[in-house]
């Protein structure tokens, strides 16, 4: 058997398993207020509530959420161990691999955290952060404002990466912390009881669009069915869902 033949057979088996799977598996990360596990290890958050609404529109009843660090979630989505990532921004690499629906269901703003003693009080352009060592989450979306300027990105893996990065910042082991979601990073700071230690600064850039992204092995008919029940007005609906967790 040639390597090509072996690959085709393996791919066919993966496709068959994914399309025929009875339970739709959706990957989530720990990102309050969008998605998190409560004290009973049950998935909660605005993104969970929103998908429950969409699933009802689709007539979908058999699905479950599985929490992973972002880097592991993306890997499992690539290899078809997950059917979809509940809350995922686009980047060029992801768009080549995953199936994205036409419409996002949320738009978020990025935030940069610095120590309260920092001379930086606002970010007008990426050059304001030149030379900074900035903590990020491994495999997370990163603003082009950072990737195109001379900053030292320090990605950290794991479910607790945002909190760990903030603690590193508090001990001056980082110059700043970046998270694609301003609301989530302020929520993390509040949870840690560190509101007086940091400043959270907006980045002057367009909002980041958020989608439920599907594995390349998921039946495209399912993606089309999902697309058919996601509406432009859902952006406002999602904002209302977020408010319940703030």
N, C-alpha and C positions, 0 to 999 in steps of 0.2 A: 504493500500500500504506500503510495507516495505521500509526501508531507502535505501537498495541496489537497489530495483526496481526504486525508485524515482531518484536515482543518474544516473542509466542507461538511463532513459528517458531524464533527463536534459542534459546528455552528448550527446545523439543522437541529441537533438535539437541544441546544440552548434555546433556540427560537421556539421549538415545540413546547418545551417546558414553560417558558415565559408566557406564551400566548394562552396556554391551556390552564395555567395556574388558577386555582379556585379563589384564592385570597390575594387581593392586590396589596402589595407590601410597599409602604411609603416610608422613606427615611427622613428623620428629623434630627436637629441638633439642639443643644441647650442654648436658647436665645430668647430670653424673656423680653417683651410680653408676647412674642410671636408663637413660641413653642417651647415646652419644657415638661418635665415630669414632676407631678406634685408629690406631697409627702407619702402618698399611697402608690407611687410609681405609675400613676395614670397620666397619659398625655393630656396636656391642657395648653391653652393659649389661643390667640386670635387666628393663627393659621390653621389650627386644628378645627376651630369652630367654623371657619370659612369652608374648609374641605367638606365638613359634615353637611353644609348647605348645598355645595356643588354635587356631592354624592347623592343627595336626595333628589336634586334636579335630574340626575342621570339615571336614577333608579338603581344605584349601586349600593349594596348592603354589606358585601363581604370584603372588608379591607381592614388593615391594621397598621399601626405606626411603630417603627423601631428606631430607637435613639442611638446615634453613633457620633464620634468626633467627625468633623467635617471631612478630613482627609480620607478616613475610612468609608464614610458615606459615599463620597464620589467614586472611590475604588469599587465599592459594591454595586453602584449604579452602572459603572462601565462593564462589569463582568456579569450583569443580569442577576445578581443575588438580591437586588432591590428592583422594583418596577418603576419607582418614581422618587424624586427628591421633592419634598413638599414645598420648600422655600429656597429658591436658587436664582441668583442673578446670572446674567449672560457674560461670557467673555469669549474671545475668538476660539479658544481651544474647546470649550464646552459646546459651542454652537456646531462645531464639526462632528461631535460625538453624540450629543443627546437630542431628543425630540422636544422642541419647545412649542407650546401653543402660540397662537397669534397674539393673544392679549395677555398682559400682566394682570395680576389682581391686586398688586400693591406697588407703591413707589416710596422709597426710603431715602433719607439723607445721611451722608457720611459724617462722622465726627472724629476729631483729633483731641486727645486728652493730654494736657501738660500739667506739671506741678503748679500749684497756686503761686509759687514764688517765681515762676518763669516770666521772663520779660516779654514773651510772645502773648499778645492779647487778641490778635485776630490773624487769619490767614487770607491774604489777598491773592497769592499765587503760590505755585510750588516752590519757588525760590525762597520763600519765607522759611521753608523747612530744610533747606540745603544743609547737609552735614549732620542732620539729626539721625539718631538711631531710634527707629520706630518699631514697636512691637505690633505684630499682626497675628492672625490665626492661619495656620498652615492650610493651604489650598483654598483660602477664602478669596472672594473678590477683593481686589485692591485698586483704589482710584488711580487712573492714568496720571493724575497730578503728582502722585508719589513715584510711580514707576518710571516716569519720564524725566525726573529730576534727581539730583545727586543726594539721595537719602539712603540710609543703610537699613534695609528691612530685615527684621528679626522674627521670622515666623515661629509660632509655638503650636505644637499639636495638642490634642486632648480636649475633652468636654469642658474642662475648667480653664481653658486658655485665656479668656477675657479677664477673669479675676486674677489669674497668675501674672498676666502682663501688668495689670494695675498695681499689684504689689511690688513688682520689679521697678515700676516707675516711681513708686513711693520711696524706694530705697536708692533712687538715682542710678539704677542699672540700665535704664532707658531714658531717652529724652522725651518720648511721647508714645502714646498708644493709639492705634487706628482701629476703628471698627466701622463696617459699611453702614451700620444702623445707629444713628444718633440716639434714638429713644432707648435702644438696648444698652448702650454704654452708660447712659445716665442711670438706667435701672440697676445695672451692675454696681455702679459706684454707691448708690443708695443702699443696696443689699449689704455691701461691705462696710457701711458706716463711715465712708471717707469723703463725704461731700465737701468738707472744708479743706481737703488736701489737694483738690484738683480743679482745673478749669477745663470745660468742654467747649471746643471751638468748631463752628460749622466750616465746611469746605465750600468754596464758591464754585459749584459745579451743578449740572442738572441732576435731578433725582435718579436713583438707581431703580430700574424696573425689576420686579420680583415675579417669578413664575413657579408653577409646578412643572418640573422638567422630567421627562420620561426616558427610561432606558432605551437604547437603540434597538433592543430586542423585543420591546412591547409592540403588540399589534397596532398598526397605525390607525385602524378603525376605532380603537379605544381612545386614542389621542384626539381624533376628530369628534368623537362623541363628547369628550371633555370640552373641547373648543366650543362646541355648539351651545353649551350652557354657561359659558363665562362671558359676562357682559362688561361693556365699558363702565357702566355705573357701579360695578363691583369695587372699584377703587374707593368710592365714598362709603360703600357698605363695610369695606375692610377697616377703614378709619374708625368707624363706629365700634367694630368688634375690638379693636386695640384699646379703645377708651375703657372698656370693661376691666382691663387688667392693669391700669395705671393708678 
